[in-house]
């Protein structure tokens, strides 16, 4: 439940327009009634939650609740998920580290990208609860098996060229596998697949990609989930 006050210092018509605009925004007759509640702190940090208006806009007209240019509501919302969402972030991993010279000519030392695919890849979920990632795989590859030590695994078996991009969306109530934005990849996902979440804290996962080159990348996008705003 969120208390809301609407008022206008200049005129009653201005007040009525604000009130009516709010009621239009709450109406389930326009679209599916879903909206997003966002709490923003003074430092700019924000968390949001998807919500559907449930009740409270009936209002009251007693002297303590309304006047000619003001009214208060106690709006109640229904949320499909109990968790607030933080800012989304991403990390990119390469199939093979690109070795590039670092020291002056004649010194045989090189520096490689440490964020490479393989076993024990560490990904941190800063939220309070498990969160489901979105994986973007840019070819070339012949197969990819992503495993969480406690959550299971899933395997994509499909030859991807350097121009192909596969997106595996593990989020609840979404769960899609799409190639190049159009083609359904579910027939190429193993039947026993578990689209596992990343647990709270640091996760050491196996991102094993066959047929990869230095051009192959895997990007993980994650939106942390929190118990409160």
C-alpha positions in Angstrom: 0.0 0.0 0.0 1.3 3.4 -1.0 -0.2 6.7 0.3 -0.6 9.3 -2.4 -1.7 13.0 -2.1 -2.8 15.0 -5.1 -3.2 18.8 -4.9 -3.1 22.0 -6.9 -2.3 25.4 -5.5 -3.7 27.3 -8.5 -7.2 26.1 -9.3 -9.7 23.3 -8.9 -9.7 22.5 -12.7 -5.9 21.9 -12.4 -6.5 19.6 -9.4 -9.2 17.6 -11.3 -6.9 17.1 -14.3 -4.2 15.7 -12.1 -6.6 13.4 -10.3 -8.2 12.2 -13.6 -4.8 11.6 -15.2 -3.8 9.4 -12.3 -7.0 7.4 -12.6 -6.4 6.9 -16.3 -3.0 5.6 -15.6 -4.4 3.1 -13.1 -7.1 1.9 -15.4 -6.8 -1.8 -16.4 -8.9 -1.0 -19.5 -5.9 0.4 -21.3 -3.5 -2.5 -22.0 -3.1 -5.1 -19.3 -3.0 -2.8 -16.3 0.6 -3.5 -15.5 2.9 -0.7 -14.5 6.3 -0.2 -12.8 6.8 1.3 -9.4 10.3 2.8 -9.0 11.9 4.1 -5.8 14.8 6.5 -6.4 17.2 7.5 -3.6 18.9 10.9 -3.3 22.1 9.4 -4.8 20.3 8.3 -7.9 20.2 4.6 -7.0 16.8 3.0 -7.8 14.9 -0.2 -7.5 11.6 -1.1 -9.2 8.9 -3.6 -9.2 6.2 -4.6 -11.7 2.7 -4.0 -10.2 -1.0 -3.9 -11.1 -3.4 -1.5 -9.3 -5.8 -3.4 -7.0 -7.7 -0.9 -4.9 -7.7 2.4 -3.1 -8.6 4.9 -5.8 -12.2 4.9 -4.7 -11.1 7.6 -2.4 -13.1 9.3 0.4 -14.7 12.7 0.5 -14.7 13.4 4.2 -13.0 16.6 5.5 -9.9 14.7 6.6 -9.3 13.0 3.2 -10.3 15.6 0.6 -10.9 19.2 -0.2 -11.7 21.3 -3.3 -8.1 21.2 -4.5 -6.6 18.1 -2.8 -7.3 14.5 -2.1 -5.4 11.5 -0.5 -5.5 7.9 -1.5 -4.1 4.7 -0.1 -3.3 2.7 -3.2 -2.9 -1.0 -3.0 -1.0 -3.0 -5.6 -0.7 -6.6 -6.6 2.8 -7.7 -7.7 3.5 -10.9 -9.7 6.9 -11.2 -8.1 7.7 -10.2 -4.5 11.2 -9.0 -5.4 12.4 -5.5 -6.3 14.7 -5.2 -9.3 18.0 -3.3 -9.2 20.0 -1.9 -12.1 20.9 -4.4 -14.8 24.6 -5.1 -15.5 26.5 -7.3 -17.9 29.9 -9.1 -18.3 31.4 -10.4 -21.5 33.7 -13.5 -21.8 35.9 -14.5 -24.7 36.4 -17.8 -26.3 40.2 -17.4 -26.4 42.1 -14.5 -24.8 43.6 -12.2 -27.3 47.3 -12.1 -26.6 48.7 -8.7 -27.3 52.2 -7.3 -26.7 52.5 -5.3 -23.5 56.2 -4.7 -22.9 58.7 -3.0 -25.4 59.8 -4.9 -28.4 62.2 -7.8 -27.6 60.5 -8.8 -24.3 58.6 -12.0 -24.9 55.8 -11.4 -22.4 52.2 -10.8 -23.3 49.0 -10.0 -21.4 45.8 -11.9 -22.0 42.1 -11.0 -21.2 41.4 -12.8 -17.9 37.6 -12.9 -18.6 37.7 -16.1 -20.7 35.3 -19.0 -21.2 36.0 -22.2 -19.4 35.5 -23.8 -16.0 35.2 -22.0 -12.7 34.2 -18.7 -14.3 33.2 -16.3 -11.5 30.0 -14.2 -11.7 28.7 -12.2 -8.8 25.0 -11.7 -8.0 24.8 -8.6 -5.7 21.1 -9.2 -4.9 19.4 -10.8 -2.0 18.0 -13.8 -3.8 18.8 -15.9 -6.9 18.4 -14.1 -10.3 18.0 -15.5 -13.7 20.5 -14.4 -16.4 20.2 -13.6 -20.1 23.0 -15.2 -22.2 24.1 -13.8 -25.5 26.4 -16.1 -27.5 28.1 -14.7 -30.6 29.7 -17.3 -32.9 31.5 -19.1 -34.1 30.6 -22.2 -32.0 29.5 -25.7 -32.5 28.0 -26.3 -29.1 27.8 -24.6 -25.6 27.2 -26.2 -22.2 26.7 -23.9 -19.3 26.7 -25.6 -15.8 26.1 -24.4 -12.3 27.6 -26.6 -9.6 24.3 -26.7 -7.7 21.7 -25.6 -10.2 22.1 -28.0 -13.2 23.1 -27.4 -16.8 21.8 -26.7 -20.3 23.4 -27.4 -23.6 22.9 -25.6 -27.0 24.0 -27.8 -29.9 24.0 -25.7 -33.1 26.7 -24.5 -35.5 26.9 -20.7 -35.3 28.9 -18.7 -37.7 30.7 -15.5 -36.8 27.7 -13.6 -37.9 25.2 -15.5 -35.7 23.9 -14.4 -32.3 22.0 -16.7 -30.0 20.1 -15.3 -27.0 19.1 -17.7 -24.2 16.8 -15.9 -21.8 16.5 -17.8 -18.5 14.2 -15.4 -16.8 11.0 -16.8 -15.2 7.9 -16.6 -17.3 10.1 -15.7 -20.4 12.5 -18.7 -21.0 13.2 -18.2 -24.7 16.0 -19.3 -27.0 16.3 -17.2 -30.2 18.8 -17.1 -33.1 19.4 -13.8 -34.8 16.3 -12.3 -33.3 13.8 -14.5 -35.2 14.6 -18.3 -35.2 13.4 -20.5 -32.4 16.4 -22.4 -30.9 14.5 -24.6 -28.5 14.8 -27.7 -30.7 18.6 -27.3 -30.3 18.5 -27.2 -26.4 18.8 -30.5 -24.7 15.6 -32.0 -23.2 17.0 -32.2 -19.7 18.0 -28.5 -19.7 17.8 -26.5 -16.5 17.9 -22.8 -17.1 19.6 -22.2 -13.7 19.7 -18.9 -11.8 22.8 -17.2 -10.3 22.7 -17.5 -6.5 23.4 -14.6 -4.2 27.1 -13.8 -4.0 29.8 -15.2 -6.1 29.0 -18.1 -8.4 31.8 -20.3 -10.0 30.2 -21.7 -13.1 31.4 -23.7 -16.2 30.9 -21.9 -19.5 32.2 -24.5 -22.0 32.0 -23.7 -25.7 33.1 -26.0 -28.4 34.3 -24.7 -31.8 35.1 -21.3 -30.4 37.7 -18.9 -31.7 39.1 -15.5 -30.5 36.0 -14.0 -32.1 33.6 -16.0 -29.9 32.0 -14.1 -27.0 29.5 -14.9 -24.3 27.7 -12.0 -22.6 25.7 -12.4 -19.4 23.1 -9.8 -18.4 21.7 -9.9 -14.9 19.2 -7.8 -13.1 19.6 -8.4 -9.3 16.5 -9.0 -7.2 16.1 -7.6 -3.7 13.7 -8.3 -0.7 12.9 -4.7 -0.3 13.2 -1.3 -2.0 
